[in-house]
Amino acid sequence: MTLIGETHQGGAPAPADLIKDATDASFVADVIEASKTTPVIVDFWAPWCGPCRQLGPAIEKAVVAARGAVKLVKIDIDKNPAYAGQLRVQSIPAVFAFVDGRPVDGFMGALPDSQVKSFVDRLAKQGGGSPIDELIGMAKESLALNDLGGAAQAYAQALQMDPGNAKAIGGLARLYQTQGDLERAAEVLEMAAPDARDPDIDAVRAALTLAAEAPSETAEFEARLARDPDDHEARLEYAKALAGAGRMMEAADALLESIRRDREWNDQAARKQLLTIFEAAGPVSDVARQGRRKLSSILFS
C-alpha cells in the first residue's frame, strides 16, 4: 500500500511528494504554493559541498519522521542559482522554512542531528495537524455518516503515507470487522507492529479470537441448558457461538447469567470471556457499558 518516491542522499526511499528535487522553474509551485497547505523546507546544496552531504540525510530523516507534516525541497544551486540569489544565500548548506508562501525560519551550515530534528518539529507545529491526522479525522466523520466507502478510502490514504500508523490500521480493521469481513480485518492487522497499542486494534484482535473459538451452532447448547440451567459449560459455549456470530449483547447476557448463578465456576471462566467480549465490542459500546453495569450489580449485590 505504500507509495514510494525518489531515493535521496540518505539512501532510503521517501514517500512520494514528501521529498523532492526542485528547480528555479518549479520553485513557485514546489515551495511558494505548496507551503500554503503544508510547511516546506528548502535545502540549497551542491554536489561538491561536504557539509551538504552531512546535513542532507539528517534533514531527510527528520522530515520522514514528521509523517507528512512537513515537506522537503532540495535545490542544487549550481544548476539553479536564481532563488538562492534572491534569498541572499552566501554559503551552503543553506536551509529555509516556508509557511504560507513566505520564509519564516532558517539556518546555514551543518547542524547536529538533534538540532535538525528540533527545527523540523518546530516547523511541523506551525502547520497544525499532520495530513495523516486529518485523514483519520475524515475517516471518523465518514463513519459517523455511515459512509463506509469514504472511511475506507481515507484510512487507506493515511496508510499510504504511514503504513505502520496504529490508528489507521485499527480504524480500517475495525471497519471490516464490524461489516463481518474478518478475513480482511485480519489482513489489515498484519500491518501493525506486535506491540502496537490502539483501542481498535485491541478490539479487532479480541473479535478474531472470539471468532476462532466460536462453535458453529447453538442448538446443542440451548438443548443442554433447557435440561439443566446450571450447565455452565453449555452456557459458556453458547455465549461463544453468539459472540462468533456477532451477537455480542446476547453473548454478554448469557455470560452474566452464568456469573449470577456461579461466579467462581471454572476459575471465573464466564467473567474472563465476558471481558473479552467487552474488548471486542469496544470500551464505549452499549455492550460494554451496559454489561459492566450489570456485572457490578451482580458482584456487589
LOVEX-252201 format. One line per field, with one value per residue (C-alpha): residue number from 1; residue in one letter; chain; x, y, z. Coordinates in Angstrom, 3 decimals. Layout:
% residues N
nr: [NUM/...] .
rest: [A/...] .
kette: [A/...] .
x: [X/...] .
y: [Y/...] .
z: [Z/...] .
END
This chain:
% residues 301
nr: [1/2/3/4/5/6/7/8/9/10/11/12/13/14/15/16/17/18/19/20/21/22/23/24/25/26/27/28/29/30/31/32/33/34/35/36/37/38/39/40/41/42/43/44/45/46/47/48/49/50/51/52/53/54/55/56/57/58/59/60/61/62/63/64/65/66/67/68/69/70/71/72/73/74/75/76/77/78/79/80/81/82/83/84/85/86/87/88/89/90/91/92/93/94/95/96/97/98/99/100/101/102/103/104/105/106/107/108/109/110/111/112/113/114/115/116/117/118/119/120/121/122/123/124/125/126/127/128/129/130/131/132/133/134/135/136/137/138/139/140/141/142/143/144/145/146/147/148/149/150/151/152/153/154/155/156/157/158/159/160/161/162/163/164/165/166/167/168/169/170/171/172/173/174/175/176/177/178/179/180/181/182/183/184/185/186/187/188/189/190/191/192/193/194/195/196/197/198/199/200/201/202/203/204/205/206/207/208/209/210/211/212/213/214/215/216/217/218/219/220/221/222/223/224/225/226/227/228/229/230/231/232/233/234/235/236/237/238/239/240/241/242/243/244/245/246/247/248/249/250/251/252/253/254/255/256/257/258/259/260/261/262/263/264/265/266/267/268/269/270/271/272/273/274/275/276/277/278/279/280/281/282/283/284/285/286/287/288/289/290/291/292/293/294/295/296/297/298/299/300/301] .
rest: [M/T/L/I/G/E/T/H/Q/G/G/A/P/A/P/A/D/L/I/K/D/A/T/D/A/S/F/V/A/D/V/I/E/A/S/K/T/T/P/V/I/V/D/F/W/A/P/W/C/G/P/C/R/Q/L/G/P/A/I/E/K/A/V/V/A/A/R/G/A/V/K/L/V/K/I/D/I/D/K/N/P/A/Y/A/G/Q/L/R/V/Q/S/I/P/A/V/F/A/F/V/D/G/R/P/V/D/G/F/M/G/A/L/P/D/S/Q/V/K/S/F/V/D/R/L/A/K/Q/G/G/G/S/P/I/D/E/L/I/G/M/A/K/E/S/L/A/L/N/D/L/G/G/A/A/Q/A/Y/A/Q/A/L/Q/M/D/P/G/N/A/K/A/I/G/G/L/A/R/L/Y/Q/T/Q/G/D/L/E/R/A/A/E/V/L/E/M/A/A/P/D/A/R/D/P/D/I/D/A/V/R/A/A/L/T/L/A/A/E/A/P/S/E/T/A/E/F/E/A/R/L/A/R/D/P/D/D/H/E/A/R/L/E/Y/A/K/A/L/A/G/A/G/R/M/M/E/A/A/D/A/L/L/E/S/I/R/R/D/R/E/W/N/D/Q/A/A/R/K/Q/L/L/T/I/F/E/A/A/G/P/V/S/D/V/A/R/Q/G/R/R/K/L/S/S/I/L/F/S] .
kette: [A/A/A/A/A/A/A/A/A/A/A/A/A/A/A/A/A/A/A/A/A/A/A/A/A/A/A/A/A/A/A/A/A/A/A/A/A/A/A/A/A/A/A/A/A/A/A/A/A/A/A/A/A/A/A/A/A/A/A/A/A/A/A/A/A/A/A/A/A/A/A/A/A/A/A/A/A/A/A/A/A/A/A/A/A/A/A/A/A/A/A/A/A/A/A/A/A/A/A/A/A/A/A/A/A/A/A/A/A/A/A/A/A/A/A/A/A/A/A/A/A/A/A/A/A/A/A/A/A/A/A/A/A/A/A/A/A/A/A/A/A/A/A/A/A/A/A/A/A/A/A/A/A/A/A/A/A/A/A/A/A/A/A/A/A/A/A/A/A/A/A/A/A/A/A/A/A/A/A/A/A/A/A/A/A/A/A/A/A/A/A/A/A/A/A/A/A/A/A/A/A/A/A/A/A/A/A/A/A/A/A/A/A/A/A/A/A/A/A/A/A/A/A/A/A/A/A/A/A/A/A/A/A/A/A/A/A/A/A/A/A/A/A/A/A/A/A/A/A/A/A/A/A/A/A/A/A/A/A/A/A/A/A/A/A/A/A/A/A/A/A/A/A/A/A/A/A/A/A/A/A/A/A/A/A/A/A/A/A/A/A/A/A/A/A/A/A/A/A/A/A] .
x: [0.000/2.993/3.775/7.487/9.245/12.825/15.888/17.872/21.141/20.182/19.796/16.254/13.174/10.827/7.038/6.054/5.921/7.375/10.968/11.722/14.368/13.234/14.462/14.172/11.339/9.383/10.141/6.815/4.788/7.000/7.722/5.558/2.235/2.900/3.750/0.253/-1.056/1.989/5.222/8.107/11.830/14.163/17.689/20.126/23.082/25.652/27.281/30.784/29.713/30.924/28.730/25.734/26.325/26.374/23.272/21.084/20.413/19.670/17.017/15.504/15.320/13.602/11.143/10.199/9.746/7.318/4.994/3.664/3.536/6.464/7.830/11.416/12.559/16.225/17.790/21.209/22.421/24.955/22.121/19.511/21.044/18.092/16.187/19.373/20.430/17.080/17.337/20.937/22.484/26.168/27.288/25.875/24.234/21.531/18.116/14.919/11.466/8.434/4.900/2.007/4.253/6.973/10.205/9.733/12.904/16.216/19.878/23.213/25.836/25.579/23.883/23.818/21.002/19.207/19.059/17.888/15.078/14.078/13.987/11.719/9.477/9.094/8.093/5.648/3.731/3.225/1.370/-1.219/-2.282/-0.475/-2.141/-2.406/-4.353/-6.608/-7.282/-8.088/-10.440/-12.107/-12.487/-14.224/-16.538/-17.415/-18.177/-20.494/-22.366/-22.351/-20.177/-18.153/-16.517/-15.312/-13.979/-12.105/-10.579/-9.401/-7.827/-6.126/-4.691/-3.338/-1.679/-0.084/1.643/2.474/1.986/2.582/0.134/-1.723/-4.833/-5.280/-4.637/-7.050/-9.707/-9.627/-9.505/-12.391/-14.414/-14.012/-14.694/-17.963/-19.053/-18.398/-15.338/-12.980/-10.568/-9.815/-9.722/-7.042/-5.067/-5.051/-3.956/-0.889/0.419/0.559/3.681/3.367/3.463/1.082/-1.466/-4.747/-8.327/-9.494/-6.570/-7.284/-10.974/-10.358/-7.823/-10.368/-13.097/-10.836/-10.078/-13.795/-14.484/-11.713/-13.097/-16.759/-18.808/-20.752/-24.167/-26.100/-28.815/-26.857/-26.091/-29.614/-30.930/-28.491/-29.464/-33.131/-32.429/-30.120/-29.943/-26.823/-24.856/-22.215/-20.065/-23.026/-23.786/-20.145/-20.083/-23.464/-22.081/-19.019/-21.238/-23.295/-20.187/-18.682/-21.866/-21.576/-24.445/-22.369/-25.193/-26.841/-23.482/-22.822/-26.247/-25.655/-22.333/-23.825/-26.446/-23.695/-21.855/-25.073/-25.558/-21.918/-19.326/-16.408/-17.132/-14.025/-11.746/-14.192/-14.247/-17.508/-16.181/-12.962/-14.953/-17.209/-14.218/-13.045/-16.488/-16.338/-12.967/-14.219/-17.334/-15.290/-14.886/-17.567/-20.050/-23.505/-22.439/-19.528/-21.328/-24.485/-22.576/-20.240/-23.170/-24.934/-21.721/-21.201/-24.771/-24.202/-20.811/-21.805/-25.377] .
y: [0.000/2.290/4.982/5.208/8.246/9.068/7.862/10.809/11.378/9.210/6.184/5.250/5.854/8.578/8.716/10.288/14.105/14.329/14.904/16.163/17.853/21.197/23.803/27.547/26.870/24.767/26.887/28.728/25.506/23.320/25.897/29.022/27.384/24.099/25.900/27.396/23.973/22.273/23.827/23.374/23.215/24.308/22.895/24.742/22.459/21.375/18.026/19.314/20.561/18.248/19.737/19.405/15.644/15.567/17.698/16.301/12.846/14.347/16.672/13.883/11.577/14.256/15.108/11.448/11.121/14.083/11.851/14.364/17.405/18.967/18.656/18.981/20.550/20.225/22.686/22.329/25.949/25.227/24.401/26.703/29.949/32.333/31.874/31.245/34.712/36.265/34.791/36.068/32.690/33.372/29.826/26.329/24.343/26.962/25.938/27.979/27.150/28.422/28.745/30.376/31.266/33.121/32.251/32.110/30.437/29.002/28.338/27.968/25.298/21.755/21.223/18.228/15.773/16.757/20.420/19.495/17.417/20.293/22.635/20.270/19.558/23.268/23.899/20.970/22.587/25.742/23.688/22.444/18.796/16.361/15.189/11.705/13.013/14.946/11.805/9.773/12.551/12.459/8.686/9.019/11.693/9.398/6.562/8.844/9.498/5.753/6.461/3.263/3.673/7.165/5.993/3.084/5.381/7.902/5.172/3.708/7.108/7.523/4.109/5.053/7.904/5.865/2.086/1.485/4.072/2.273/4.479/3.996/0.254/-0.117/2.028/0.173/-3.256/-2.268/-1.127/-4.531/-6.368/-4.544/-5.394/-9.084/-9.309/-10.871/-12.105/-8.614/-7.305/-9.879/-8.913/-5.260/-6.161/-7.884/-4.396/-3.497/-3.948/-6.730/-4.149/-1.661/-0.343/1.151/0.525/-0.500/-2.883/-4.450/-4.751/-6.455/-8.843/-9.776/-10.240/-12.504/-14.566/-14.934/-15.954/-18.557/-20.137/-19.990/-23.168/-23.058/-23.971/-23.086/-25.770/-28.346/-25.901/-24.497/-28.052/-28.731/-25.510/-26.378/-29.624/-28.024/-24.231/-24.731/-26.380/-23.652/-25.283/-25.318/-21.674/-20.694/-22.454/-20.951/-17.483/-18.188/-19.170/-15.996/-13.812/-15.524/-14.657/-11.025/-11.213/-9.568/-8.292/-11.721/-13.353/-10.904/-11.558/-15.319/-14.940/-12.562/-15.192/-17.745/-15.369/-14.717/-18.459/-19.281/-16.554/-18.819/-21.681/-22.924/-20.195/-17.428/-18.569/-16.748/-13.451/-13.754/-14.465/-11.517/-9.160/-10.378/-9.569/-6.083/-5.558/-6.849/-4.676/-1.608/0.134/2.764/0.421/-0.241/-3.859/-2.811/-0.009/-1.950/-5.161/-3.574/-2.018/-5.377/-7.120/-4.634/-5.158/-8.929/-8.761/-6.233/-7.291] .
z: [0.000/0.266/-2.227/-2.880/-4.251/-5.113/-3.243/-1.843/-0.052/2.905/0.612/1.736/-0.395/0.836/0.404/-2.896/-2.905/0.632/-0.501/-3.991/-6.097/-7.488/-9.956/-10.341/-12.798/-10.307/-7.215/-7.186/-7.387/-5.195/-2.491/-2.572/-3.441/-1.639/1.618/1.703/2.704/4.281/5.622/3.168/3.960/1.163/1.265/-1.020/-1.699/-4.299/-5.102/-4.208/-0.743/2.059/4.844/2.477/2.278/6.080/6.595/3.800/5.274/8.702/7.275/5.186/8.201/10.319/7.542/7.045/10.825/10.749/8.680/6.220/8.500/6.606/3.067/1.864/-1.407/-2.414/-4.867/-6.472/-6.591/-9.336/-11.701/-10.162/-8.853/-9.194/-5.946/-3.969/-5.125/-4.217/-0.717/-0.470/0.117/0.862/1.687/1.687/3.027/3.479/4.762/4.689/6.072/4.159/5.552/3.702/0.792/2.703/4.568/8.340/9.637/8.520/9.196/7.400/7.812/9.114/12.476/14.835/14.142/17.360/16.312/12.831/14.337/16.621/13.615/11.671/14.670/15.369/11.774/11.810/14.669/12.604/10.037/12.538/12.479/10.220/6.996/8.493/11.493/9.122/7.064/10.179/11.282/7.866/8.163/11.523/10.153/7.243/9.659/11.623/8.357/7.549/4.509/4.767/1.367/2.217/5.564/3.987/1.376/3.998/6.134/3.057/2.115/5.654/5.406/2.094/3.934/7.044/6.656/10.356/11.734/14.526/14.418/10.681/10.894/13.790/12.162/8.850/10.511/12.776/9.771/8.111/11.370/12.021/8.478/9.145/6.893/9.432/6.764/5.513/9.076/9.887/6.760/7.813/11.347/9.936/9.116/12.816/14.904/17.518/20.319/18.648/21.118/19.958/21.162/17.684/17.209/20.598/19.734/16.399/17.918/20.578/17.946/15.889/18.995/19.695/16.105/16.165/19.353/18.364/17.815/14.558/16.043/19.205/19.135/21.147/23.939/24.017/24.455/27.277/29.048/28.683/30.555/33.122/33.550/35.713/32.908/32.891/30.239/27.846/28.617/28.022/24.637/23.784/24.532/22.392/19.469/19.853/20.009/16.968/15.068/16.126/18.630/21.358/23.571/23.727/24.419/27.251/28.788/28.696/30.475/33.033/33.805/34.328/36.676/38.578/39.117/39.986/39.638/40.613/38.184/36.346/37.700/36.701/33.060/32.335/33.658/31.626/28.475/29.240/29.429/26.022/24.627/26.137/24.454/21.097/21.228/22.186/25.549/24.841/23.150/24.589/25.106/27.327/29.175/29.947/30.580/33.113/34.904/35.122/36.191/39.019/40.145/40.314/42.027/44.655/45.357] .
END
